[in-house]
Amino acid sequence: MLGGRPGLLESPRQPQIANRGTLTPENSAFNRKIIDVGQFYEAMGVLVKNGLVERDLVLDVWATSIPGDWDRLKPLTALYRRTQGDAVWENFEYLVVLSEDWVAAHPKGAYPSGVRRLNLKDEWLAADTQYAASRTPG
């Protein structure tokens, strides 16, 4: 995952339980990770909304990560909102909307115009092209 916490929400063994909203020994560590991520973005959303942290700074760093993290947390967010109302992680949701708009406005990123770019050689291009061709039916 770019821009943040690699693997934090990508547990290979996510609990498969009937009532995910109930904290049990089986799911408490996983739910704690989810809550930590949700609370981080909730707090960041409050700071951005109130002008204490510059909006474009946050979006330049996390705009491509925020919507994906929201998508991974949607099932639990819906569960929490079922009992606690729409205010649960509303500032996280606000950051998602800002992020989607920022990415749409910056489809090629936000690299400063007029600044030279570094040359990057795609060392895996030939192998990836060959692999893709081998997987194409035909």
ChimeraX attribute file (.defattr): number of C-alpha atoms within 10 A of each C-alpha:
attribute: neighborCount
match mode: 1-to-1
recipient: residues
	/A:1	13
	/A:2	9
	/A:3	12
	/A:4	11
	/A:5	10
	/A:6	9
	/A:7	9
	/A:8	14
	/A:9	17
	/A:10	11
	/A:11	10
	/A:12	7
	/A:13	7
	/A:14	13
	/A:15	14
	/A:16	9
	/A:17	11
	/A:18	7
	/A:19	10
	/A:20	16
	/A:21	14
	/A:22	12
	/A:23	13
	/A:24	12
	/A:25	8
	/A:26	14
	/A:27	17
	/A:28	15
	/A:29	14
	/A:30	18
	/A:31	20
	/A:32	12
	/A:33	14
	/A:34	19
	/A:35	16
	/A:36	12
	/A:37	19
	/A:38	21
	/A:39	16
	/A:40	13
	/A:41	24
	/A:42	20
	/A:43	14
	/A:44	19
	/A:45	24
	/A:46	17
	/A:47	16
	/A:48	20
	/A:49	15
	/A:50	11
	/A:51	10
	/A:52	10
	/A:53	14
	/A:54	12
	/A:55	18
	/A:56	14
	/A:57	11
	/A:58	16
	/A:59	21
	/A:60	17
	/A:61	13
	/A:62	18
	/A:63	22
	/A:64	19
	/A:65	17
	/A:66	23
	/A:67	19
	/A:68	13
	/A:69	19
	/A:70	19
	/A:71	11
	/A:72	13
	/A:73	16
	/A:74	12
	/A:75	12
	/A:76	15
	/A:77	21
	/A:78	14
	/A:79	14
	/A:80	16
	/A:81	15
	/A:82	11
	/A:83	9
	/A:84	11
	/A:85	12
	/A:86	12
	/A:87	10
	/A:88	18
	/A:89	22
	/A:90	17
	/A:91	21
	/A:92	24
	/A:93	19
	/A:94	16
	/A:95	27
	/A:96	25
	/A:97	14
	/A:98	19
	/A:99	23
	/A:100	16
	/A:101	13
	/A:102	18
	/A:103	16
	/A:104	11
	/A:105	11
	/A:106	12
	/A:107	8
	/A:108	8
	/A:109	12
	/A:110	11
	/A:111	11
	/A:112	8
	/A:113	7
	/A:114	6
	/A:115	7
	/A:116	8
	/A:117	9
	/A:118	6
	/A:119	6
	/A:120	6
	/A:121	7
	/A:122	7
	/A:123	8
	/A:124	9
	/A:125	10
	/A:126	10
	/A:127	10
	/A:128	11
	/A:129	10
	/A:130	11
	/A:131	11
	/A:132	10
	/A:133	11
	/A:134	10
	/A:135	8
	/A:136	7
	/A:137	5
	/A:138	5
